[in-house]
């Protein structure tokens, strides 16, 4: 299957700083990438849909100024958590869709804000 | 809003038995469904998918059934193995060209030796 690489896998940052998470589709071009957030023992919550070359579409309740998404190329999307706070600590997962079929997921990034 | 939900949060099965994980969805416009497996600390892994014009699809040891009349999706795992222990999510594509996947609550499958 297609490979989606997410980096870093774990990151610890201080409260008030910003953190950038990268999502790359390694062997296919992804016109659309998705960013999810997952709390422990809960399901994945869609945060935003990222389309190459255009602004991301955010789900209701997700602060676009706090979670900056950039999809500069067909193989790379980034999520920047700005001015992170402890409540932003979570598991962030990206996925990339190839055409109209299945979406492939990255391995996730465990963010801990201290 | 509309969402996907699961009937059973935890399912324990004996090794070698068959497992059935259920999912109810509420969006009648959804046209594509996927089952994902997620192991602890990892991203979801694709298991099997089905389009809304089908009612059954089989893979290796897994079968997905779709009942559009009652908006129900199920995942059947044959001869469940210890490696099948994980959390399973159903996800629906909301259709109408949205290309968004909405995930259900998740079911934890525990395989007993």
Contacts between the chains, C-beta under 8 A, distances in Angstrom:
chain1	res1	chain2	res2	distance
A	1	B	46	6.6
A	4	B	43	7.9
A	6	B	43	7.2
A	32	B	99	5.5
A	34	B	100	7.2
A	34	B	101	6.8
A	36	B	103	7.7
A	42	B	105	7.9
A	42	B	106	7.5
A	43	B	89	6.3
A	43	B	103	4.7
A	43	B	104	6.3
A	43	B	105	5.2
A	43	B	106	5.0
A	44	B	44	7.0
A	44	B	89	7.0
A	44	B	103	4.4
A	45	B	103	7.7
A	46	B	100	6.3
A	46	B	101	7.1
A	46	B	102	6.5
A	46	B	103	7.6
A	49	B	99	7.2
A	49	B	100	6.0
A	60	B	1	7.9
A	91	B	41	8.0
A	93	B	43	5.1
A	93	B	44	7.2
A	95	B	43	7.9
A	95	B	44	7.8
A	95	B	101	7.4
A	97	B	99	6.1
A	100	B	32	7.9
A	100	B	99	7.3
A	101	B	49	7.5
A	102	B	34	5.9
A	102	B	46	5.4
A	102	B	49	5.5
A	103	B	34	7.5
A	103	B	101	5.7
A	104	B	46	7.0
A	105	B	36	7.5
A	105	B	43	4.0
A	105	B	44	4.7
A	105	B	45	7.2
A	105	B	46	7.8
A	106	B	43	5.2
A	107	B	42	5.7
A	107	B	43	4.7
A	108	B	41	7.3
A	108	B	42	6.5
A	108	B	43	4.5
A	110	B	41	7.2
